[in-house]
């Protein structure tokens, strides 16, 4: 029966290509992910704005690659859909950075054992806030 290789083999293989060594701490990655999800949900109008701005920038940057207007218009729908996907994926990056700072602040202030717990509480609280905000917008 085939099984997936352990994670440490992949990291060891990666360290063969890079001239420096780094440790990947699962608690830090989990805390950053939880905090970034909480911030993404809590500040969803800002996340929508970031996605829209990135989409506009991707569409503008891609327009400069085409010299023919006919070719540009022929492939426009597919490219705009792909740019929307890329914009939604890359809009997570600022929230990951800020989530890393929030996770670091909780680890520094309360200790490592609290970083995951507070991150989960922040996700639940921001998720409930976002549901209430959307419900309030729908009822107006």
Rosetta blueprint (number, residue, H / E / L):
1 X L
2 X L
3 X L
4 X L
5 X L
6 X L
7 X H
8 X H
9 X H
10 X H
11 X H
12 X H
13 X H
14 X H
15 X H
16 X H
17 X H
18 X L
19 X L
20 X L
21 X L
22 X L
23 X L
24 X L
25 X L
26 X H
27 X H
28 X H
29 X H
30 X H
31 X H
32 X H
33 X H
34 X H
35 X H
36 X H
37 X H
38 X H
39 X H
40 X H
41 X H
42 X H
43 X L
44 X H
45 X H
46 X H
47 X H
48 X H
49 X H
50 X H
51 X H
52 X H
53 X H
54 X H
55 X H
56 X H
57 X H
58 X H
59 X H
60 X H
61 X H
62 X H
63 X H
64 X L
65 X L
66 X L
67 X L
68 X L
69 X H
70 X H
71 X H
72 X H
73 X H
74 X H
75 X L
76 X H
77 X H
78 X H
79 X H
80 X H
81 X H
82 X H
83 X H
84 X H
85 X H
86 X H
87 X H
88 X H
89 X H
90 X H
91 X L
92 X H
93 X H
94 X H
95 X H
96 X H
97 X H
98 X H
99 X H
100 X H
101 X H
102 X H
103 X H
104 X H
105 X H
106 X H
107 X H
108 X H
109 X H
110 X H
111 X L
112 X H
113 X H
114 X H
115 X H
116 X H
117 X H
118 X H
119 X H
120 X H
121 X H
122 X H
123 X H
124 X H
125 X H
126 X H
127 X H
128 X H
129 X H
130 X H
131 X H
132 X H
133 X H
134 X H
135 X H
136 X H
137 X H
138 X H
139 X H
140 X L
